[in-house]
């Protein structure tokens, strides 16, 4: 493969990572079948691999892919309509003819173009989160389609085996197709049944953008931007739902730190070391306003997990310096979060807060106890947290081993570099500070 062809293939991979979800969503409006839409979008990718090395990367590669996929969708619809017409000609009664009636290609196009509601990506999420699927299947399928995550990356997000996720995704596509689930936003009165899954998907898409599971970059800003845009749309679509506002608040505040999270070379900068003057104050204000709205809607009820996480993020946002952070308040919020959303990851984050509020000696036993949890056996942040606590306790040799363990577990190149650097910079055992 020539250098030019290799560069073009790299460009195609980058474009596909950014545009795949939009292409699939645009085609799904025509086909009304997510599995078919994904296949046709894949055909467009193959066409790009055939044409772009010869003809050059188009000025608007996303539009090229979408147009190519839509043309294939129209061909698919024509063939389907022809097959349906043949079946209809063979039918012997009105009931059979009705069962095989398929809208014409023209009718389908008109409906797709005239539909005034919102956004194709939001439709894609709500369709993949249809109640006909289990909650785990909803989230796994949507992460595959919307975030473009590999099956292995989704498995790490769920802390389960990769074959399990692969089976969920395949079965979910078949179930949606068999059930003929429409590609549409549900009516407002039907939002509640799908809202929890949709919120979780947007949250996980943002997380993947905020700290990429794998790859050469620590962040994937396009995913963060897309998730934040969808969260804003969702809170407008469901203005009476406190958790919709809670999620928006969380993502606004988290996104406010983006510019401070990496240096000029793309190397990660951890929260306690960030230049807080680089935090986006407008996003913080928007986040705090959304959090206030969530609290007003919640009233005296227990806040939901997104509102609680937003409240934790707000504690950081309000601290002008790292040392001003109200860690006892954050500990209390993690206690509340653990009560409404128990998970080993929440317990780990709570241990970090305890370590800051009450010292590393108070937190280390909590983290050591979590090491026996099978869900965290390959979770790189567990040895990373343990290393930080051990280093603060002066147990540098043990800390170094934990940094190396964390580096071995992570699949993100930038994060691995950071962890290896921390191991390298840990003073040798017995050295004086």
Secondary structure, DSSP 8 states (H G I E B T S, - for coil): --HHHHHHHHHHHHHHHHHHHHHHHHHHHHH--HHHHHHHHHHHHHHHHHHHHHH---TTHHHHHHHHHHHHHHHHHHHHHHHHHHHHHH--SHHHHHHT----HHHHHHHHHH--SS-HHHHHHHHHT-TTS-HHHHHHHHHHHHS---HHHHHHHHTS-HHHHHHHHHHHHHHHHHHT--SS---GGGTHHHHHHHHHHHHHHHHHHHS-SEES-S--HHHHHHHHHHHHHHHHHTTT-HHHHHHHHHHHHHHTTGGGSB-TTS-B--GGGS-GGGS-HHHHHHHHHHHHHHHHHHTTS---HHHHHHHHHHHHHH-SSGGG--HHHHHHHHHHHHHHS--HHHHHHHHHHHHHHH-HHHHHHHHHHHTT-GGGTT-HHHHHHHHHHHHHTT-HHHHHHHHHHHHHH-EEHHHHHHHHHHHHHS--TT---
